[in-house]
Amino acid sequence: MSDAARPDFTPLNRERLIAPGPVEVAPNVLAELAQPQMHHRAQAGIAKLMEAREKLTRLLGDPYDAVITTSSGTGAFEGALVSTTPGGAKVVNAQAGKFSERWGEMARRFGYDTSLVSKPWGEVLDPQEVADAARDAHTLLITHSETSTGALHDLEAIARAAKAQNPDLIIIADGITSYGVAELRPAAWGVDVIVSGSQKGTATPPGLGFVLFSPEVQARMIQNPERGFYLDMTRELAGQKSGNTPQTPAINLIYALSTALDRLLSVPLEVLWAEQRRKTDALIAAGTALGAPAWAPRTSPAVAVLTPPAGITGRQVAAQLAAMGQRALPGQAPHEDTVFRVSTMGYADRYDALAIAGILEDAFSALGVNVERGAAVQAAWNALK
């Protein structure tokens, strides 16, 4: 948008993060980062680590043990993989988007006997196809919520089918945008490891990764994995169970994380999951009313990945939103023009979904789309009901 075409009120707009990570962070969480520097070996630091780990387990809803890494979710996933899967083992990667493809590339780089089972971007994985591919595998790598396409793969059906054929299979699930956002019951479904990161559903600044290990998989973890030192999860888990970390953790972020988790845990998980679902359904309904339906047939509650109407591209929508002070994202390469992505993960509520619906009306209108004013907002309201 040129300066001449930009509305004169634009400088007064509140800038918003409406992308699927990093997300908006609550003021009281940010305030935790303004404390005088604390020490991770002090009793208060040890207590805060234990507190945050316990809250992470409650947010999962199952008695898994949490490890907090000072890394992104990718670092946490790497630690989970090398600490559970011996060198040369067969690894199956189920992929249908940018982030699920990353885990296959990771496994190949580590020299695992890596097989792929894939679907085109925007489609969902077939549970039986994945199960058949993993019949003789040691480890299955799978993404629950694919942030690049907006698809929520049926992790329950996939895990059940895979374990029915291969009971010894270790399943590592990328829950980076589903943990704390979508229904997730790993113990009942047979998922051994859940990986996530701080800048998504837990509404904390970037910098922390989470790995949640089932009691059963802990007995199969590798001592001193040859591919891991900093990310040796066996050593890290043993230390964190007693409140210690082998390396210096991002203790300031751990304080912030503990505070952020209080908001999510203030309601039952079923209420949290349902409200996250409604918020994203509202964004999808708003997009559909503007001629921009969801890309995926089975949508994630973490992000609305929408296909713009003919004549405009995902990059144009994202650029127009940025000109309005609203940070969304186009698609991931090579689909930057195919879709755009908006989200209410993080410190956001249902009224933010309504605001985004109105913002999309403005953005589409500025891009020359014939917009019926109020249609997207009304569609969002209908979804929230």
N, C-alpha and C positions, 0 to 999 in steps of 0.2 A: 504494500500500500504506500503510495507516495505521500509526502508530507501534506500536499494540497488536499488529498482525498481523506486524510485521517481526521476523524471527528475532533473538534476542539476540546472535548472533555477527556480524551484518551489519557492525558497525563494524570488525571485524577483516578483512573482505574486502579483497583487493588490488583497487584500482580499475584497470579495464582499458579501453583504447580498442579496441573491437571493431567500429568503424564503418569504412566505406570511405573514410577520410580525414577529418581528419588521422589518422595511424596511430602505433602505438608506435614509439619511437626508442631505439636501443641506448645504453647508458650511455657507451660510448667516443665515440659521436657527440655526445652532449650535452656531454661533457667538452671537446670542441673549442670549444664556445661559451663556455667559462669561461676561455679564454686571455686574457692582456692584449690590448688592442685592437691589431690588426695594421693595416698600411697597404696598400691595394691597389696603390699605385705602387711599393712596395718590391720588391726582387728576389724575396723570398720570396712576396709576394702574387701577383706575375706568374707565378711558377712554379706556384703552387697553382691558379690559374685554368687554365693550360695542362694541368696534371695532371688536373683535374676534367673538362675538355672531352674529353681523350683517353679517360678512363674511360667517359664517356657514350657515345662512339662504340663502344667495345668492348662495352658493354652492349646496344647496338643490334645489333651483329654485322655491320654494313655500314659502308663507308668514307664515311659522311656527316659533314659538318662541323657541330659543335654550337655553338649560341649559348645562353648562360645569361643569362636576364633576371631582374632584381629585380622580380618580379611574380608573380601567380598564373598558372596554366595558361591562364586566359582572356586575360590580357595577352599571353602568348606567342603564343596563337592569333591575336589581333588583329594583332600584328606580322607574323606569317607571311602573313596574308591581304593586308594593305595593301602589303607589300613584294614580293608576287609577282603581284598582280592589278591592272591599271590601272583607273582610274575608268570607270564605264559598262559594264564587261565583263560578260558573262553568267556568273553563278555559280549552280550547282545545289547545293542542300543536301539531303542524304539524312538523314531524321530518323525516329526511332521512340522518343522518350523526351525527358526534360527537357533533357539536356545537348546532344544533337544539335539540338534546337530552338533552343538559344542561338546556334548558328553561323548559322542562317538569319536570326534577328533582327539579329545583328551585320552581316551582309551587307546587309540592307535599310536599316539605319541609315546605312551608308556610301554608299548610293545605287546599289549595283550592281543590274544587271538580274537579279533573284533569282527562281529557280524552285525549287519544293519537290517532292520525291518522298518520300512518307511511308507509314508503316505504323502501326497502333495500338500504343500502349505494350504491351510484353511480347512483341510479335512481332518477327521478324527481317526485314531488308530483302531484297528479291529482286534478285539481281545483274543480271539482264537488264533489269529495270525501271529500275534506276539507270543502267545503261549507255545505254539508249534516251533517257533524260531528258538525259544529258550529251553527246549526239551532237554538238551544236554549241556547247558551253559552253567558256569559257576555263578555269574552275576548278571542281572538285568538292570540296565539304566533306563529310566523312564521319566518323562516330564508330566506332571499332573496338569498344571495350568500353563499353556504355551503363550507367553506374553507377546510373541510376534504375530500371532494369528487370532488370539482371543478364544482359542478352543480349550475346553475343559475335557480332557480325555477321561474315560471311565476307568479310573485307577482301581476301583473296587473290582470290577469285572475282569480287568486285565490281570491283577494280582491273583485273584481266585483261580482263574483259568491256568495261569502259569504254575502256581504252586500245586495244582491238582496233577499236573504232568511231571513236575520236578520239585518234590517237597524240600529238597536241600538248596534250592535256588536262593541266592541272596538278592533281594530287590532294593535298590537304592532309588528313591524318588526325589526328583527336583520339585520341592514344594515352595519354591522361592516366591511365587505370587499366589499360592493357594493356602499356605500356612497362616492361620488366623483370619482367613478370608472365606474359603470354601469348606464345605463339609469334608472332614478328613478323619478317618478312623483306622489308623494303620494296624493296630493290633487285631481288630476284627477282620480286616481285609488281607492280612498277611504281608504287609510291607515292613521290611526290616529296618530301613534307615530313611529318615526324612531330613532334607537339607533346605535351609532358607537363609535369608539375610535381613539385616536391620532396616534397610531403606524401603521396604515394601509394606506388608500388612501390619508389622509391629510399629510403624510410624516413628522411627528413630532415624537420626542422620546416618548416612552410609558409613561403613567401616567395620561392621561386625557380621560374621557368618555364624550360622547355627547348624549343628548336626545332632539329631536325636536318634539314639540307638535303642533298639528293642533289647530286653533282657537276654533273649535267645541269641541274637547276633553277637553280643559282647563276648560270648564264649568262643567265637570263631575269629575274633580279630587277630591281626598279625602282630607279633611282638617285633619291635624294631624293623619296620618295613624298609626294604632297601631303597624304595623310591621316595621315602618321606623322612624328614628330620623335623623341620618346623611344623609340618602338618602330620606328625605321628599321632594319630587319634588315640591309640592305645595308651601311650604315655600321657597324653593330654587328659583323657577321661579319668585315668587313675588319679592324676593330680587334682583335677577339678572336683572330684567327689569329696576331697578333703579340704576344698577351698583354696587350693594352690594352682598356679599355672607355671609350666616349665619356662615360659618366656614372659616378658612384660606385656600384659594385656592393655587394651585401650580402656582403662578403668573409668575414665570420664564418660565414655559412651555406655559402659555397663550401668553406671548410675542413671543415665538418661533412659536406657532401655527398661530398667526396673520400673521407673515412673510411668513410662508409656504403656507398659503392660497392664497397669492398674485399670486404665480406661477399658481395655478390651475384656478384662476379667470381671468387670462390674456387672455383667449380665451373663446368663448361661450361654454356653457355646452355640446352642441351637438358635438362640435369639440373635447372636452376633452374625452367624452364617446367613440367617434369613434376611437380616437388614442389609448386609453386604450384597446379597443377591438382588434385593429390591432396588438398591441404588444403581447397580449396573443395568438392570432391566429398564430403569428409567432412562438412562443414557441411550440404550439401544432403541427404546421406543421413540425418544426424541429424534435420533438419527433417522429412523425409519420414516417418521413424519416429514422429514426434510428430503426424502429420497436417498438416504444413505443407510441401508440396512447392514446388519452384522455380516461379517465375512464367514464365520464358522457356523456350522449347523448345531453344534452343542456348545453354548457359550460359557465362558468363564465369568464368575462374579468379580474378578479382579480388574478387568479392563474391557472396555467396549472398543472393539476393532471394527471400524465402519468403512464401507465402500462408498466413496463420494459419487454423486450423480454424474452422468455423462457431461463432459465439457470442463470439469475441474479435476484436479489430482490431489492425492494425499499430501504431497508436499505443499501445494497451494493452500490447502486448508490449514495445515500446521503453521505456515508462514503468516497467514492472515490472523490466526489466533495469537501468534507471537507479537504481531504488530499491535494487538489489542492488550498486550500484557499478560496473555494467558499461555503458559508453556505446555503444549501438548506435543505429540510426536507423529511424524509420518510413519509409514511402514518401514520395516527393516529391509535392507538391501537383499534381493533385487526388487522388492515390492514397495519402494518408497512412494510411488505414484498410485499404487493399487488401493491403498487404505490409509486411514489416519487413526490415531489411538488416543482415547481419553479415559480418565480413571478417577474414581473417588476413593481409592485406597488411602490409608493414612488418616490424618486428622481432618476428617470431612464427615458430613452427615447428609441426610436426605435432602435438606434444603440447599446444599451445595450442588446436588444433582439437578435441582430445578434451575439454579443459577447457570449451570453449564448448558442446559437446554436453551435458555435465553441467549447465552453467549453464542451458541451455534447458529441461532436464528440471525443474529447480527453478522456473524462471519460469512454465512452463506449468502446473505443479502448483499454484502460488500463484494462478493465474488460473482455477482450477477445472477444468482439463482432466484427464481420467483418464489418468495417465501410468504406463506400465510402467517401473519404475525400472531403469536400465541399458540400455534398448532403444536410446536415441539414441546412447549411448556405444558400444555394440556395433556399431551401424550405421556409426558414424564409423570405428571400427577396421577394419571390413570394407572400407571405401572406401580407407583408407590402405594396406592390403595390396596 
